[in-house]
Amino acid sequence: QVQLVESGGGLVQPGGSLRLSCAASGTIFSIDTMGWYRQAPGKERELVATITRGGNTNYADSVKGRFTISRDNVKNTVYLQMNSLKPGDTAVYYCNAKTAAPLIYIYWGRGTQVTVSS
């Protein structure tokens, strides 16, 4: 089992920045990819960014150039630096962890609210 705990959400004005953190605990040796997803009211959960244990990253087109995902494998923590925030970024942000093949398990954090508003 893997437990994920997010932190760093809050209220920020348009153009501002926030940094989300997600700390993993439990059977963390099994984790390969970690990432962030978000869900806005009335919308489906969508990918924001992912990063593998080796550091390969993937971003949604809507956040490229504004958000940066990083990972500290010693601290078992993944970060999401969000800059130039827009009202459209308002959502609950969920941390995600996926184990490596062949036994693939997916874990989710409870989420942290990010609100971009003036």
VMD Tcl script that draws the C-alpha trace (Angstrom):
set ca {
  {0.00 0.00 0.00}
  {1.02 3.57 -0.70}
  {-0.31 6.66 1.06}
  {-0.17 10.07 -0.60}
  {-0.63 13.36 1.23}
  {-0.90 16.62 -0.69}
  {-0.24 20.12 0.61}
  {0.21 23.63 -0.70}
  {-3.15 24.49 -2.18}
  {-4.96 27.74 -1.54}
  {-6.33 30.95 -2.99}
  {-4.17 32.97 -5.36}
  {-4.77 35.88 -7.70}
  {-4.48 35.48 -11.46}
  {-0.85 35.61 -12.50}
  {0.29 34.33 -9.14}
  {2.16 31.18 -8.18}
  {1.66 28.18 -5.92}
  {3.73 25.13 -5.15}
  {2.03 21.83 -4.41}
  {3.76 18.97 -2.60}
  {2.85 15.32 -2.32}
  {4.61 13.05 0.15}
  {4.45 9.30 -0.37}
  {4.74 6.68 2.34}
  {4.28 2.93 2.60}
  {5.62 0.53 -0.02}
  {7.26 3.35 -1.90}
  {9.94 1.20 -3.49}
  {7.26 0.00 -5.89}
  {6.42 3.45 -7.24}
  {7.51 4.32 -10.76}
  {5.47 7.26 -12.04}
  {4.06 10.05 -9.89}
  {1.93 12.88 -11.07}
  {-0.77 15.45 -10.64}
  {-4.31 15.42 -11.93}
  {-7.05 17.99 -11.41}
  {-10.81 18.10 -11.41}
  {-12.83 21.26 -11.80}
  {-16.52 21.44 -10.81}
  {-18.66 19.68 -13.38}
  {-15.68 18.37 -15.31}
  {-13.83 15.08 -15.49}
  {-10.50 14.55 -13.80}
  {-7.66 15.40 -16.18}
  {-3.92 14.92 -16.37}
  {-1.77 17.88 -15.39}
  {1.75 16.43 -15.32}
  {3.63 13.22 -14.59}
  {7.23 12.30 -13.84}
  {8.91 8.92 -13.81}
  {11.48 7.73 -11.27}
  {14.11 8.46 -13.92}
  {12.90 12.03 -14.37}
  {11.00 11.83 -17.64}
  {8.14 14.34 -17.60}
  {4.86 14.76 -19.42}
  {2.57 17.81 -19.33}
  {-0.91 18.69 -20.46}
  {-0.81 21.23 -23.26}
  {-2.79 23.69 -21.14}
  {-0.01 23.96 -18.54}
  {3.14 23.65 -20.64}
  {5.48 26.56 -19.99}
  {3.66 27.53 -16.79}
  {3.84 24.45 -14.55}
  {6.89 22.41 -13.61}
  {6.81 18.97 -12.02}
  {9.78 17.70 -10.05}
  {10.54 14.82 -7.76}
  {12.81 14.06 -4.82}
  {13.33 10.31 -4.72}
  {15.12 10.54 -1.37}
  {12.23 12.37 0.29}
  {9.66 10.40 -1.74}
  {7.97 13.66 -2.63}
  {6.69 15.11 -5.88}
  {6.19 18.82 -6.43}
  {4.19 20.95 -8.82}
  {5.36 24.52 -9.27}
  {2.52 26.50 -10.80}
  {3.25 29.93 -12.25}
  {1.15 32.41 -14.22}
  {-1.99 30.89 -12.78}
  {-5.29 31.49 -14.52}
  {-8.88 31.23 -13.28}
  {-9.20 28.15 -15.51}
  {-6.63 26.40 -13.30}
  {-9.10 26.40 -10.43}
  {-9.69 22.79 -9.41}
  {-9.00 20.15 -6.83}
  {-5.52 18.83 -7.52}
  {-4.87 15.16 -6.83}
  {-1.54 13.43 -6.42}
  {-1.19 10.11 -8.20}
  {1.32 7.27 -7.95}
  {1.64 4.24 -10.18}
  {3.74 1.16 -9.61}
  {5.90 -0.40 -12.27}
  {4.87 -3.35 -14.43}
  {4.02 -6.17 -14.23}
  {1.95 -5.52 -11.09}
  {0.49 -2.09 -11.76}
  {-1.37 -0.39 -8.93}
  {-2.63 3.19 -8.91}
  {-2.93 5.29 -5.78}
  {-4.56 8.66 -5.21}
  {-4.25 11.35 -2.59}
  {-7.29 13.06 -1.12}
  {-6.73 16.25 -3.10}
  {-5.96 19.89 -2.38}
  {-8.03 22.85 -3.55}
  {-6.47 25.48 -5.78}
  {-8.55 28.58 -6.43}
  {-7.40 31.31 -8.80}
  {-9.50 34.40 -8.35}
  {-9.20 38.13 -7.89}
}
mol new
graphics top color blue
foreach p $ca { graphics top sphere $p radius 0.5 }
foreach p [lrange $ca 0 end-1] q [lrange $ca 1 end] { graphics top cylinder $p $q radius 0.2 }
display resetview
